Amino acid sequence: MSRTLKEVLYGMFVFDFEQNLRAESIRNRDVFLALTVGELLGLPLHTSYYTLQVLPYVFEELSSWKRRACRERWVF
């Protein structure tokens, strides 16, 4: 009974907020990756020295980001 009530209250008050927060997090990560590898997309960004320092940390996410970016009509 307690677990069921806890799940119902979670669904009523927290679930929608959590889903929106996750979607916003993914969008923010996509924008960050677009700024990081923007020169590959043809965006004229003058932060190449700084992006070279960050690139090893985001290299693993590039393939999934490319798939997500190609699915969406507008990345930003």
C-alpha positions in Angstrom: 0.0 0.0 0.0 2.7 2.4 0.9 4.8 1.6 -2.2 1.7 2.1 -4.4 0.9 5.4 -2.8 4.5 6.5 -3.2 4.5 5.6 -6.9 1.2 7.4 -7.5 2.4 10.6 -5.8 5.7 10.3 -7.8 3.8 10.1 -11.0 1.5 13.0 -10.1 4.1 15.5 -9.0 7.6 14.5 -10.0 7.5 12.4 -13.2 6.7 15.2 -15.7 9.3 17.5 -14.1 11.9 14.8 -14.3 11.2 14.1 -18.0 11.4 17.8 -18.9 14.7 18.1 -17.0 16.2 15.1 -18.9 15.1 16.5 -22.2 16.6 19.9 -21.4 19.8 18.2 -20.3 20.0 16.4 -23.6 19.4 19.7 -25.5 22.0 21.5 -23.5 24.5 18.7 -24.2 23.7 18.9 -27.9 24.3 22.7 -28.0 27.6 22.2 -26.2 28.7 19.5 -28.6 27.7 21.7 -31.6 29.8 24.5 -30.2 32.7 22.1 -29.5 32.7 20.5 -33.0 31.1 23.5 -34.8 33.9 23.8 -37.3 33.1 20.3 -38.6 29.6 21.5 -39.3 30.8 24.7 -41.0 30.1 27.1 -38.2 32.6 29.9 -38.0 33.8 29.6 -34.4 37.0 31.1 -33.2 37.5 28.8 -30.2 39.5 26.1 -31.8 42.3 26.1 -29.2 39.9 25.6 -26.4 37.8 23.0 -28.2 40.9 21.0 -28.8 41.4 20.8 -25.1 37.8 19.6 -24.5 37.5 17.3 -27.5 39.1 14.2 -25.8 36.4 14.4 -23.1 33.4 14.5 -25.5 34.8 12.2 -28.2 32.9 9.2 -27.0 29.5 11.1 -27.3 30.1 12.3 -30.9 28.5 9.3 -32.7 25.3 9.4 -30.6 25.2 13.2 -31.0 25.5 13.0 -34.8 22.6 10.6 -34.9 20.4 12.8 -32.7 21.4 15.9 -34.7 20.5 14.3 -38.0 17.1 13.2 -36.6 16.1 16.7 -35.5 15.3 19.5 -37.9 17.0 22.2 -35.8 19.8 21.5 -33.3 19.5 24.7 -31.3 
